[in-house]
Amino acid sequence: MTIPDLSVDIGGLMLQNPVMTASGTFGYAMEFKSLIDLNRLGGVIVKGLSLEPTKGNPPPRIFETPCGMLNAIGLENVGVEAFIEKKVPSLSKLEIPVLANIYGHTVDAYGLLAERLDGIEALAGIEINISCPNVKQGGVAFGTDARMAHKVVQTVRRRYGGYVMVKLSPNVTDITEIAKSAEDAGADGISLINTLTGMAIDIHSRKPRIANITGGLSGPAIRPVAVRMVWQVAQAVKVPVIGIGGIMRAEDALEFIIAGASAVQVGTANFVNPHTTMEIIDGLRDYLDARGIASVREMIGSIRIC
């Protein structure tokens, strides 16, 4: 019996399977090493990095919602220098691709981060988070303005010689416009979606459930929106698309792959069941084996519209 091939190419970066971990939901990977075999993953994307350490937002920062979760962590992280000094040595021992997620409040900040991470052998690439407030542009997120998105990606591309993935915000009118802008600026792959902006209120105190008032909604509640956007973007760009949004089971991952995603990222599910990624990998193999499909690549973009 031939074992189905789960390997995929996401724009020059080869993964042994299409299951990655989403930034912000998997720490710096080592937090999960006693729970799962990290080397079975397709890849790991670590917690978002800024130039300086960031404490994040005041609590409460997380609230569970029907079929999902609101969070306003505020991108708390150790900063790029501490990451290089304290986290990279452990990450270098992994046998799978590791990507660093980066964010900044200015274009220059993104460029400096990219430059600092360039040449670090433990990293297979970086993921640019363009869903953060842009202070110099009046609070507009880079990911909602095609021109600014292009400028950020182009700046990073000029300063970083490795693989570059761009993570898109769903809080836009036309996500394909932003995706094409990122592709034109030099992105090797595009990941989507980040969280949808949401809000919850305690009807007894009449106060917001989280201190930041609004937060990012993730989990199964957003999956139909994410699948739709992945399908739209996969038709609009030539670079590989990586699907994110409420993936809890192999069946969910397959929805994204059939819609056009070459790989997926598992996020919120890691909080519910840390073994989710392993179960999805096994589930993908079982699905292909049961149907006599030799490779998961045959499933990418295989949606039947008519």
N, C-alpha and C positions, 0 to 999 in steps of 0.2 A: 504493500500500500504506500502510495506517495503522499508525503506530508505536504499540505498546501503551503505555498510560499507567501509569507506575510510581508516581505520586504517592499519598501517603497522609496522613491526618489522624490524629495521635496525641493527640487531646484538646485541639484548639485550636492545636496546633503542626503546621504543614504541612511535609512533607518531599517533595523531588522524587523520592525513591525510598525504599524501606523499609530500606535498608542503613546502619546506624550503626556506629560503633566503640565497643567496650566500654572502660570506664574501667580504667586500670591496665595496658592492653595497647598503648596508642597514644601514650604520653607526653603531651606537650602539643600534639600534632598536627604541629607544625613539623618534628619529627624525621623525618617521612615525606614531606615536601614534594618531595624530590628523587626519590622512588620512585614516587609516584602523584599523580594529579590530585585534590587534596583537594576541589576544588569539584564533583567528580562524586558525592561521598558524599551520603547522605541527611542525615547529621548526624554530629557528633563529640562524644564525651563524654571530657573530659580526665581525667588522673590525679587520684585522690582528694585533696582538700584539707582541711587542718586549720588551726586558728587560728595555730599556731606551726609552724615548720619541723620536720620529723620525719626522723630518720636511718634509721628502720626497724630490722629485726632484723639480728643478726650473720650472716655467711655460715657455711656454705652455705645459700642461701635458695631454691634451685630444684633440682628433681630430676625428670628425665624418667621417666615410668611408661608401661606399655603403653597405647597409645591416649590418652595424656594427659600431664599435668604437675602436679606438686605444687609449690606456692609458699608461702613465708612471708616475703614482702618486708617486711611490717610497715607498709605504707602510707607508705613513704618519699615525702616531697614537700617543696616549697619553702616552704610556708606561704602563707596567703591574701594577705598584704601583698606578698610578692615576686611572687606570681602576678599580682596586679593591676598591679604596676609593670613587670614584665619579660615576662610572657607575653601579657597581654591586648592590647597594641598589635599584635602579630603576628596574633593570633586575630581581631581586628577587621577585618582585611583579607579574611577568608574570606567567601564568598558563601553559605554554608550555615549552618544552625543549629548553635551551639556550646553545650553544656551543661557546667556545672561540677559534678563529683561532690564531695559534702561528707560528712565524718564527724566525729564527736566522741565523747568519753567521758562527756559529760553532756548533758542536755537543753538546758541553757543554752548550751553550746558550739555546738550545732546552730543555735540561735536567733541567736547572735552572728554566725556565719558567713553565715547567710541574710541578715541585716541588712546585713552588709558588702558582699555581692554584689548586693544589691537596686539596681536602677537602672543597672547597668553595661550599656551598649548592645551591647557585643560578645557578651553572653551572651543566648541565647534562653530559658534556663531553668537549673534545677539538678536534679541527681539526688541524692536522699538515700540514702546507704548506711547502712542500719540493721542491718548485720551485724557491727558492731564491739563489742568488750567494753565493757560499761557498768560502770565501776569502782565507782560508788556503789550498784550493785545486785548486788554480790557476783560480778561477772564474767559475769553473764547478758547475752547479746547482746540489744540492743533488738529485733532482728528475730525473736526467738523468743517474745516476750511481746506479745500483742495490745494490752494496755492501755498498755504502754510505747511500742509502735510508734505508737499513736494519739497519745500525748502529744508525741512527737518531731515527727510530721508536722503536727500542729495548731500547735505552736510555730513551725515553719518557715513554715507557711502564713500565720500572722499577721504575720510579719516580712518576707515576700518576696512581691512583687506579681506576679511573672512565673510562667512555667510550672513546675510541680513534678512530677517523676517520683520514684517511690519504688522502690528496688532491694531485693528480698526475698532472704532466706536460705532455702536448701532444707533446712537442718538443723532441721526442725520436724516435729511430728506432723501438723498440718493447715495447709497453706500458705494455704488459702482463708480461714481465720479471720484471719490476719495481713493478707491482701490486702483483705478487707472493712473491717478496722479502718483501714487506710491510706486507703481510698476515703472512708470516713465522715469522716476527719479533713481531707479536702480535696485529696487527690492528684488530679492531672490525668491521670496515666498510671502504670502499674505495670510495672516491669521485673523479669524473673526468668529464670534463677536465678543467684545468686552461686555460688561454689564449694562443693563438698561437702567436709566435713572428712575428711582422709585421713592416712595415715602409711606410711612405707617404712623398712625396716631393712637395713643392710649385714650380711649373715650372717657375714662374715669378722671384722669388728671388733665386731659385735653392737651397733653404735651406730645411732641414727636417721640417715637420709640428709640431713636438714636440721636445722640447729641449734635451731630452735624446737620440734623433735620432731614436732609435727603441722603440717599445712599445708592449703591449699585445693586440691582436685583439680579440674582443668578439662580441656577438650579433648573429643574424640569419645566418650570413655568415659562421660561424664555426659549425653550428648545424650538417650538414651531417658528418663531421669529428668526432664530439663528439659522435653521435649515433653509428658510426662504432666502435669507441674505447670502448664504453660502452658494446656493443655486444661482442667484443673480450674478454674484461676483465671478464665479467659475466660468460663466459665459462671457464675461466682459474682459477678462485678462488672460494672458498666456502663461504667466508664472503659476506654480502650484498654490493651491488654497488649503489652509489647515482649519478645520471646523472646530468651534468651541461653543458650548452652551447647553447645559443640562444633560450631559451624557452620563447616564447611570448604568447602562447595560450595553452588551454587544449590539443589540438591536438598535439602540440609539446611535451608536457609532456608525453602523451600517447606513442609517438614514443619511447622515452627512456624506459618507463616501459615495453613495448612489447619487446624491445631489451634485457631486463634483469635487468633494474634498479628497486630497491625496493622503491626508493624515488627520488626526483629531487630537484635541487636548482635553484631558479630564480635570475638572476643577472642584466644584462644590461637593461632588460625590466623595472626594477624599476625606471630607470631614465626617460624612455619614458612615462610610465603610472604607477603611484604608486599603482594603484588598481589592477594591473596585477595578483598578487598572489590570491586575492579574486576571481577574474574572473576565474582563472584556477581551483580553488577548486570547484566552482559551476559548471564549465564545465565538470569536471571529474564525478561529481555526476550525471549530466544530461546524459552523455554518457552511464554510467552504467545502469541508470534507463531506458533509451530508449531501451536498449538491454536485459533487464531482468537479468543483471549480478549482483549477490548478493554482491560481494566484489572486490575491486580493486586488491586484492592479486591474483585473478584468471588471471589477465592480465600480471603479472610479468613473463617475459621470454616466452610469448605465441606466439612468432614469428613463422610463418609457412614458412619454407625454401623450402619445396617441394610442 
